[in-house]
């Protein structure tokens, strides 16, 4: 386990800023202690420094996971967020989309959000902006990328895609063998 390089940190923070903007600093500077990001087997983990010190007692080849997995770096050095980061993205999300109860199951099966399933959307959401998807009961279901801006959503036909699916909580069941 090692600290992220400057380039890796830049790539990861750019991806996180699509979803939570300047609230990234709230992840690191927390009132309950100091938290950090560490890289292990191309995956980025978020943990307190107390846990980091305890993890140094375990050899690298024996260590499977420590902290919360935020995502992984691909072979082309791009950062891909995992659904395990949702608990940290949801409270700080700048742009949100709420889906109707009938469209929740479709989203949880890995489908995009259509205009017909859109309940609400945050004002001034721009196209290709990262959004956190909620149920109408304010439960975070996953995240994606806005296919259209808020203004464009108002005049779209019901079968148009509003949010491109990226991750949802249904992945815990569908991909339980590959998630760490």
Legacy VTK file of the C-alpha trace (Angstrom):
# vtk DataFile Version 3.0
C-alpha trace
ASCII
DATASET POLYDATA
POINTS 180 float
0.000 0.000 0.000
1.429 3.330 -0.999
0.385 6.977 -1.205
-0.954 8.180 -4.543
1.444 10.000 -6.855
0.663 13.595 -7.807
-0.653 12.472 -11.198
-2.865 9.770 -9.663
-4.182 12.204 -7.070
-5.010 14.737 -9.783
-6.856 12.154 -11.891
-8.831 10.832 -8.914
-9.761 14.279 -7.570
-10.894 15.409 -11.031
-13.259 12.446 -11.159
-14.530 13.079 -7.622
-15.021 16.789 -8.352
-17.490 15.863 -11.106
-19.755 14.562 -8.350
-19.024 16.549 -5.194
-17.206 19.662 -6.443
-15.160 21.517 -3.866
-16.567 19.292 -1.103
-13.554 17.006 -1.681
-11.754 18.814 1.116
-14.501 17.674 3.510
-13.445 14.069 2.863
-9.852 14.668 3.962
-10.302 17.324 6.675
-12.869 15.669 8.909
-13.597 16.617 12.516
-13.325 12.990 13.661
-9.711 12.572 12.543
-7.380 12.676 9.575
-8.297 10.572 6.567
-6.215 9.661 3.523
-6.273 7.838 0.210
-3.923 4.918 -0.454
-3.293 2.764 -3.521
-3.142 -1.021 -3.289
-3.341 -3.322 -6.345
-4.570 -0.469 -8.612
-7.446 0.252 -6.199
-7.762 3.447 -4.182
-8.808 3.029 -0.558
-10.079 5.723 1.802
-9.229 5.239 5.473
-8.368 6.979 8.705
-4.724 7.312 9.620
-5.366 5.118 12.664
-6.395 2.232 10.415
-3.473 2.982 8.101
-1.015 2.553 10.967
-2.626 -0.752 11.948
-2.521 -1.986 8.330
1.242 -1.504 8.141
1.595 -4.608 10.339
0.232 -6.775 7.508
2.486 -7.650 4.565
1.443 -6.307 1.152
0.927 -9.713 -0.423
-1.358 -10.813 2.432
-3.398 -7.570 2.518
-6.617 -7.892 0.530
-8.431 -4.678 1.400
-8.345 -1.929 4.006
-10.726 0.979 4.456
-13.329 1.799 1.807
-12.580 1.170 -1.851
-13.289 4.381 -3.791
-12.394 3.043 -7.197
-9.626 1.702 -9.337
-7.156 2.820 -11.951
-7.542 1.125 -15.304
-4.627 -0.044 -17.413
-4.888 3.194 -19.412
-4.476 5.159 -16.136
-8.080 6.368 -15.959
-9.919 6.336 -12.646
-13.211 4.481 -12.325
-15.387 5.044 -9.252
-16.861 1.990 -7.532
-20.267 1.790 -5.932
-18.571 1.392 -2.544
-17.835 5.158 -2.685
-21.558 6.009 -2.764
-21.828 6.450 1.017
-19.226 9.221 0.805
-20.467 10.816 -2.431
-24.161 11.043 -1.493
-23.938 13.507 1.447
-21.729 15.916 -0.509
-23.317 15.603 -3.970
-23.891 18.904 -5.730
-26.213 17.546 -8.410
-28.901 14.981 -7.707
-31.537 13.091 -9.637
-34.567 11.431 -8.050
-36.216 8.538 -9.859
-39.842 7.500 -9.633
-40.638 4.266 -7.766
-41.419 2.471 -11.036
-38.010 3.316 -12.483
-35.971 2.353 -9.404
-35.820 -1.337 -10.266
-34.810 -0.597 -13.851
-31.925 1.569 -12.616
-30.892 -1.066 -10.075
-30.642 -3.616 -12.897
-28.054 -1.422 -14.612
-30.216 0.551 -17.048
-30.034 4.275 -17.785
-32.630 6.647 -16.312
-35.253 7.678 -18.859
-37.268 10.903 -18.830
-40.396 8.873 -18.007
-38.706 7.633 -14.801
-37.367 11.031 -13.735
-38.966 12.355 -10.549
-36.857 15.487 -9.936
-33.505 16.894 -10.943
-31.336 19.545 -9.297
-31.620 22.971 -10.921
-28.788 24.087 -13.218
-27.449 20.586 -13.789
-25.279 20.743 -16.882
-24.900 18.073 -19.536
-22.268 15.416 -18.706
-22.203 16.488 -15.053
-21.812 13.711 -12.470
-25.044 13.118 -10.535
-26.052 10.942 -7.615
-29.295 9.037 -8.204
-31.804 8.891 -5.341
-35.155 7.222 -4.820
-38.092 9.515 -4.097
-37.609 8.572 -0.423
-34.112 10.184 -0.513
-32.213 6.903 -0.439
-29.054 6.948 -2.597
-29.261 4.266 -5.285
-26.159 4.957 -7.340
-24.533 7.515 -9.578
-24.184 8.387 -13.217
-23.643 11.191 -15.705
-26.368 13.600 -16.809
-27.133 12.994 -20.483
-28.976 16.300 -20.781
-29.071 19.562 -18.845
-32.005 20.477 -16.609
-33.433 22.809 -19.253
-33.189 20.165 -21.980
-34.916 17.599 -19.749
-38.057 19.740 -19.611
-38.733 19.454 -23.350
-37.582 15.884 -24.055
-39.777 12.989 -25.071
-40.491 10.371 -22.354
-38.226 7.666 -23.822
-35.068 9.808 -23.943
-32.137 9.044 -21.669
-31.655 11.582 -18.869
-28.864 9.913 -16.853
-26.253 7.493 -18.126
-25.849 4.666 -15.611
-22.398 4.237 -14.055
-22.945 2.343 -10.801
-25.816 1.286 -8.563
-26.310 -0.586 -5.309
-27.576 -3.614 -7.256
-23.950 -4.244 -8.240
-23.335 -5.678 -4.790
-25.485 -8.639 -5.828
-24.668 -8.783 -9.560
-20.883 -8.504 -9.132
-20.265 -9.770 -5.632
-17.391 -11.985 -6.779
-15.358 -9.128 -8.249
-16.025 -6.317 -5.741
-13.434 -5.915 -2.992
LINES 1 181
180 0 1 2 3 4 5 6 7 8 9 10 11 12 13 14 15 16 17 18 19 20 21 22 23 24 25 26 27 28 29 30 31 32 33 34 35 36 37 38 39 40 41 42 43 44 45 46 47 48 49 50 51 52 53 54 55 56 57 58 59 60 61 62 63 64 65 66 67 68 69 70 71 72 73 74 75 76 77 78 79 80 81 82 83 84 85 86 87 88 89 90 91 92 93 94 95 96 97 98 99 100 101 102 103 104 105 106 107 108 109 110 111 112 113 114 115 116 117 118 119 120 121 122 123 124 125 126 127 128 129 130 131 132 133 134 135 136 137 138 139 140 141 142 143 144 145 146 147 148 149 150 151 152 153 154 155 156 157 158 159 160 161 162 163 164 165 166 167 168 169 170 171 172 173 174 175 176 177 178 179
